Amino acid sequence: MRVAALLVAAGSGRRFGGETPKQFLTLAGRPVIRWAAEALAPADLLQPVGPAEPIFSALAGLDHLPVVPGGAERQDSVRLGLEALAPHAPDVVLVHDAARPVVPAGTIAALLRALGDAPGAIPALPVGDTLKRAEGGRIVGTVDRAGLFRAQTPQAFRFSLLLDLHRRAAGRAATDDAMLLEAAGRAVRLVAGSEANVKVTTPEDLARLEQALLGPLLPRVGTGFDVHAFAPGRRLLLCGIEIPYDQGLAGHSDADVGIHALCDAVYGALAEGDIGRHFPPSEAAWKDADSARFLIHAAGRVAARGGVLANVDVTLICERPKIAPYAPAMIARLAGLLGVAESRVSVKATTTERLGFAGRGEGIAAQAAVSVLLPA
């Protein structure tokens, strides 16, 4: 029996919030989608669906078929992935959400066994909480929970049947693939789900999964400070965002003082020196370099150590330009570079009450603090 796995990663993660879709955020040192892909290892073929560039980056080193762009809705994405798998003629397909990084041992084997007497099977958990129906913020009734289950993924199906049903249902909305078999009157078996099979929907879900995956962690704190003088004829880049201003900052790279301070804070928390140790200003390779590269490297060092970046806090110190209008964009940019939720990033500004070089408008300073959790 040839088994294919369809990894659906085209969602934008609107409920989670932030610039980076949740499936590409870092979880315990690796992207969420990579955890999900590795959990599908029993499959013979892996077909990712979604944006090509971040998927290639997140799945580097893993065997998978060429990435297929997603559609407008989840059902469209699944259908496109199935069409891409059709030439490979698998017998069975597992459809899995990239935002579910943990597939408990035995789940896939149980699904495949269940396909012995049914064309579809899904993992599910019985509903244990009392369910209420509400309107306008008020309870209008209680729902009988008997026989109700919470559906999870991966869901397993006979490939040819699922492809045929998706082709027939093109343009209709289905929140999971089992719905198509239900509508066609085909049997779908239930196998035991697990509370560990969490779909990342909120930042709290991500934190809970990190705690479960990493075990005991020790907190580490790092601080960073940087200063750059104003320089005519250069762009002003702060925390990865270009600010309209009549001059930029002097420096060997792009002189992003906010990112430089933040990099030093991350390296400090890891006891790995400072930004100059990793990217010496004496080297021509870093002349006018995008400081985003430095921050990506710093975040990568946290991941390489098996750690988690708990939060970052950056303070920009200047009389002008005004920072507040750009702070939300800066937070989104830093969160994306670090691969964390925006709720873990703070950017703010202050002045020196016109004292010192910053008060005289000669340049900008930045200080940063980070907290990192590393394995004990």
N, C-alpha and C positions, 0 to 999 in steps of 0.2 A: 504494500500500500504506500503510494507516494503522497506525502503530506506537504502542503504549502502553507505558509503563514503570511497573512496580510496585515501589515503594521500600519494603522491609520494615524497619521500625524499631521493632518491638514488643518486642524482646528486652530482658531485664533486665541482661545482661552479668555474670552471677554469677561467671564465671571471671576476669573482669577485676578485680572487686572495686570497692568504693566505692559511694557513695550515688547518683552520677550514672551512668546507663547510658553505655557507651563511645561510642555513636553520637552523643551530645550533648556530649562533651568537645571542648575546643578543640584543633585541629590547625593549626599555622602560621597562627594568627589567625582561623580560621573553624571552626565546628562540623564534626565528621567527617561528619555527615549532609549538610551543605551541599555539601561536596566531592563526595560520592556523587551528589547530585541534579544538580549542574552537569555531572557526567560523563555523565549520561543525556540531555543536551541534544538529541541527534539524534531523540529520540522526539517524537511529536506531542502526547502526553498524559502527564502525570506524576501517578500515584496513590500518595500516601503512606499507609502503614498503621502505626498506633501511637498513642502518647499525643498528643492534639491540641495542647495548650498548648506543650510544648517544640518540637514540629515546626513550628508556625506561627512561633514565634520564630526558629528556626534557618533557616527557608526564606523569611523575610521578603523581599519583592521578587521572588521567583521565581513564575512561573505554575505552578499545580498545582491539581488537583481537591480538593474537600473531603476532609479527613483521615478515614480509616476506622479505628475502634478495632481493635486487634489481638485475636487469640484466645489461648487457653491455650497452644497450641503453634504453632510456625512454620507448619506446614501449615494450621492453622486461619486464621492471619493472611493467608496467601496466598489461600486460598479466599474470604475476606471481601473482599479487595481485588479479586479477579477478578469477584465478583458486583457490586461497585460499578462496575466498568468495563463490564459487559455492556450497559447502555443506550447506550454510546458505540460499540459494535460495531467494535472495532479488529480488524484482520486478524492482527496479530502482537503479542505481549506479551513484554517483557523483564522478568525477575524478578531484582531486585538487592538484595543485603544492604546496609543503610545503614552497616554497619561496614567496608565496602570503599570507601575514599575515592578510590582511583586506578584508573581504567579506561584502560589505555593506548590511544593513538590507533590506530585501525584495528580494534580488537576488535569494536565494535558492527557496523561494516560487514561484517566477516568473518562474524559470526553471521547477519546478514540474508541474505548470499549463500548460506550453508549451508542455509538454509530452502528454497532452490529445489528441492531434491530430498529433503528430509526434514522431518518435522513438528517436530523439535526440534534444538537445537544448543547446545553449551556450550563455554566456553574451559577448557582443561585443560593441565597440565604433566606430562610423564612423570616418574615417581618415580626419582630419581637415587641416593638413599641405600639402603644395605642395610637391609632390614626384619627385625626380630626379633619373635618372639612370646614373651611372658613370662607367668609365673604366680608370684604371691607374691614378686615382685622378682627372679626368676631366669629366665634364658633357657631356653625349652623347644623352640625351633625357629627356623629361618630361613625367611622367606617369599620365594618367588620373585617378584622385582619385574618380571619381563618382562610387558609389556602392562598395567602398573598406571599410573594417572594420578591427579593431584590436581585435583579439580573446583573451578572458580571460578565467580563470577558477574560480570556478568549472564548469565543463561541465557535463550535465546530459544525461543519456541514459537508454533505456530499457536494463536491465542487460543481459538477454539471448542473445539478438542480438549483443551487444558489445563483449561479450565473444566469440561468434561464429566468428565474424569478426576478432578478434585478433588471434584466433587460425588459421584462414585461411591466415592471413597476417604475420605470424611468420617469422622473418628474414628480413622483409621490414622496411624501415625507414618512420616514420610518426611523425611530430613535435607536433601534437595534435590528440586527438581521433576522433574528428569530421571528419578528413580526411578519416578515414576508412568508415564512412557512406557515405561520398560524393562519394568515389570510387565505392561503391556498389549501388549507385543510390538511396539511402535512404534520406528522408527529414531531415534537421536539421534546427530548428527554431532559430531565434535570439531574445534575450531579451536584455533590456537596460543594458549596462555595466556601469562602473563608473571609473572616474579618481582616486578615492581613492583605487581602487583595483590594487595596484602597485606590480609588480613582482620585488623582490630585485635582482638586477643584478650588481650594482656598490655600492661602499661605500656611494656615494651621495644619492642613493635611501634609504639606511638605515637611514641616517641622516634626510632626509626629512620626513620619516615615524615617526621617533622618535619625531620630532617637532610637527607633527600633532596629535600624540597620547597622548603626555604628557602635551601639553599646556605650560603655563608660567613656566619657570625654573630659579632658581637662581644659579649662578656659585659659586663653593667652591673650594679652592686650598689647597692641602696638600703637605708637604715635609717630607722626611725621610732620615736618615743617619745611616750607620752601618759600623762596622769595625771588621775584623777577622784576627787573626794572622795565618801565615803558620804553618802547622803541618805535619810532615812526616807520611807516612803510610795511608793517607786518600785520597779519590777521590776529585778532584777539580771540584765543581759544581758552575757555574755562570749563573744566569738568566735561570735556568732550563736545561742547557746544560753541559755535562761533557767535560772538557777541558783536553787534554793530557798534563800532567805536572808531575814533580817529587815529588810533595807534594800537599796536599790539605789544607783546612782551618780548624782551631780548632773551635769547637762549640758543643752545646748540641744536636742540630739537625744535618742536613747535612751541615750546615754553609754556605748556599748559600747567600752570602752577598748582591747580587743584588736583589734577591727576598725579603730579609728581609727589605731592605731600601724601596722597593716599597710597601710592606705591610704597613709599618709605614706611608708612604705618603697617602695611601688610607684611613687608619683608621683616620689619622689626618684630612683629608678633611671632614670626617663624624663626627669629634669630638668624636671619640669612642676609645680614648687612643692609645696604641701602641701594637705591636705584643706580647710583654710580658704579657699584660693584657689578651689576648685571648688564648695564648699558653705559660703558665709560664714555664721557663726553670727548675724550681724546680720539675716539674712533669715528672715521668719516661716515661709516654706515649709518650712524644715528643723526647725521646732520639733517635738520628740518624734518625729522621723523615724526610720524603721528604718534602721540603719546598713548593713544588707545592700545597700541601694541605692547607697551610697557605694562599697562594694567591687566591685559589679558594674560601676560606672562606671570604676573604676580598672583592672579587668581588660579592659574595653572599650578603654581607651586603649592598652594593650599590643597588642591585636589590631589597632587602627587604625594603629599604627606598623609592622605586619608582624612583630611580635616574638613571642617565646615566653616564658612564665613558667616558668623552670626549677625553682625551689623557693622555699618560704617557710618562715620559722622565727619563731614567736611565743613570747615568754616573758612570762608574767603574774607580777607581783611583789606578793605580799600574804601576810599571816599567816593570814587566813581570808577566805572559805571555802576548803576543800580543793578543789583543781582536778583532781587526778589522776582521780577517778571520772568526770569529765565530759570529759576530754581526747579520748577516741575520738570522742564525738559532735561535739565542736568541730572536730576534724580533718575529719570527714565533711561538716560544714556549710560550712566554709571551702572545701574542695575543690569542693563543688557550686557555690558562688557564683563561684569563680574559673574553673570549667570545666576543672579538671585532675584527674589521678589523686590519690588520697589519699596515695600514696607520695611525692608532691612537697610534702606539707604536714607541718609539725611544730608541735605545741603543747605547751609544758611550763610549769612554774611553779617559783618559788623564793621565798624569804623574805629579809628584810633582817636576820635574827637579832635581831628586835625593835628595830632602830634606825630612827630617822626616822619620818615620818608613816605609812608602810606598816607599820612595826613596831609602832606604837601603835594600829593598826587604824582609822586615819582615812580610808583610801581604798585604791585599787588603781592601780598603775602597770603599763605594758606597754611592751615594746620588741620591735621586729620587724626582721628582715633578709630581703631578697629578692634573688634573682638573676634577671635578665632577659636574654635573648639578642635582640639587635636586628640587622637587616640591616647589613652593613658599609657 
